[in-house]
Amino acid sequence: MIRSCVVSAVLLAAVPAAAQTAFPDIGSAPVTISLSRSACFGACPVYRLDIDAKGAVTFVGERYVAVPGKHRSQIEPGAVSALLNVFRAANFFSLKDAYRARVTDLPTTTITLTIGSQRKTVVDYGGMNAGMPGDVLALENTIDAAADSEKWVKGNARTVAALKAEGWDFESHREDNLKLLSAMSPDGNLVWGLLAAGMPADSDYGCTALMKAVTARDFATAFLLTAAHAPFVTETAREYRGGRCDVPGRAVDENDLEALAWLLRHGADASGRDGAGLSLLMRAKGQSEIVRLLLADGADINAKDGEGRTALLRAAAWPDVVTQLLQRGADPNVQDRAGRSAFDIFPQGSPAAQLLLDWRQAQQK
């Protein structure tokens, strides 16, 4: 046992320490710090940023960023010096070239530091699960923070000022301008700044921005958008690849009573229809509280779909909804295009059919 331990100790002592590379002398050498983040299986921001020794920042956003395209900004040279000290503390030139975990679908983050003729690149693909020092992850985040990439990636209160410095035309109806309103995670300060700068909200991007704000319960931002005439519904939405943007419809489909109540108070049409001609009442199905809210706001109770069916004709499976519709004036004698009324459609002996019989008896008194 003792011999085994001695042999092991000798073998361990014979293993050479990892090679250390001295951090280059910067002096007056040109410096470039680069950070890039790649795509993943999902909505990972894809972008690259470069910072030079004088603090000039170049950002190029490709996908899933609030502000795509090439943008420039400036940070203090002292911030670059501080950033280089973080590289030095992380012993950057002694790190492995890559740390790759044996997994799939993750984004790849790449850092490159160039000082004069010396260049070092470190690739992080799930690196924290592949022996990567935590200093590398901290360095990635520090580069982002120093460059203030958040104003381009997510959008925040500083985005508008940065775009103004570029001479951005906020009143344009160009797509690259309009889509700023519907950033990945709309920030109330960003939306307010864009609208105050003259950004039009009456486009499909205004609708998708409103959708995100309402879904996130950010009703303050939603109010700003509706006040600027963002539409509640658009037949096509570029952000949805040409699909429909229907903010009240989503609230009904998700049984989101709070969102629907807010939308109706701020001008949404309780009688609105989807692309297939279904009214909100028809889409409410068995959601009795949603039905009550729509009826209270004046939804057209006898509106018909493409087959001539009313909300009542579609409600046979939900007695609570049938009760509400009958009480508010739905006509069970209305016929669909096949000539059938609710009396024909509702299964005999069902609770809904009994409600129809009770209604008929009450009408005959």
Residue, then its C-alpha position, 0 to 999 in steps of 0.5 A: m500500500i505504501r509502495s503504491c502511494v509512493v509510486s503514485a506520488v512520483l507519477l503525479a510529480a512527473v506530470p508537467a504543469a499546464a503551460q503558462t503564456a505571459f500576457p503581452d506587453i501592450g504599450s502602444a500596440p493596437v488592441t482589439i477585443s471581440l465577442s461573438r455569440s452564435a445561434c442555438f436551438g431557440a431564440c438565442p441572440v446572434y451578434r458580434l461586437d468589437i472594441d478597439a483601444k480608443g473605446a470605439v465599439t462596433f456591434v453587428g446584430e444578426r438574429y434575435v436582437a432588438v436592433p439588428g444591423k451594424h451600429r457604432s458607439q463609444i466608451e471611455p479608453g479607461a474602460v478598455s484599460a479596465l477590461l484588459n486588466v480583467f483579461r490579464a487577471a483571467n490569465f487569458f493567453s494561458l487558457k485552452d483554445a476551446y472548452r466544449a461540452r458534449v451536448t447539442d443545441l447550445p450557443t457558442t460564445t467566442i472571445t478574441l483578444t488581439i494585441g499587436s501581432q499576438r492573438k488569442t481566441v477562446v471558444d465556449y460551448g457549454g464550457m462550464n461543463a467542460g472544465m472552463p474556469g469561471d473567469v471566462l464566463a465572467l469575462e464574457n459578461t464583462i465585455d458585454a457590460a463594458a460595450d453596453s451591448e444590452k441597448w442593442v440586444k434587448g433594447n433599453a432606455r439608452t437605445v434611443a440616444a445611441l440611435k439618435a447619435e447615428g442620425w436614425d430616422f425614427e419617423s420612417h416607415r422602413e421595416d428596420n425602424l418599425k420593428l424596433l418597437s417590437a423588440m425581443s423583450p420590450d422595455g417601457n422606457l425604450v417604447w416611450g423613447l421610440l414613440a417620443a422620437g416619432m416612431p409610428a405605432d400604427s403598423d403590424y409591429g405596433c400590434t406585436a409590441l402590444m401583444k408582448a406587453v399585454t402578455a407580460r402584464d406590462f400594461a403601462t407600456a401597453f397603454l403607451l402603445t394604444a395611445a399611439h394607435a397601435p392596432f389590436v389586430t392585424e391580418t398579417a404580422r411580419e414578426y409572425r411570418g405573415g401570420r395574424c396578430d390578434v391581441p384580444g383573440r390571444a386573451v380569449d384563447e388563453n382564458d386570460l380574463e385580466a388581459l381581455a378586460w384591460l383590452l376591452r377598456h382600452g378600445a378592443d372590439a368585443s365583436g372582433r373576428d379571427g381570420a376564419g370568421l369566428s367571433l370572440l364569443m365563439r372562440a370563448k367556448g366553455q369559458s363562462e367568465i370570458v363570455r360574461l365579459l364580452l357580453a357586458d361589453g356589447a359583443d354581437i350575440n347573434a353574429k354568424d360564422g361562415e357556416g351560419r352558426t352563432a355562438l349559441l349553436r356552437a355552445a351545446a357542450w357548455p350549459d353555463v355558457v348557454t344559460q348566459l347567452l339565452q339570458r342576454g338575448a341569443d335566439p335559439n331559433v336562428q338557423d345555420r346554412a344547413g337549416r338547423s337551429a339550436f333545437d336541432i343541434f343540441p343532443q336530446g336529453s342533454p343539459a343544454a337541450q333542457l335549457l332550450l326547453d325551459w327557454r321555450q316554456a318561458q317564452q310561451k307564458 
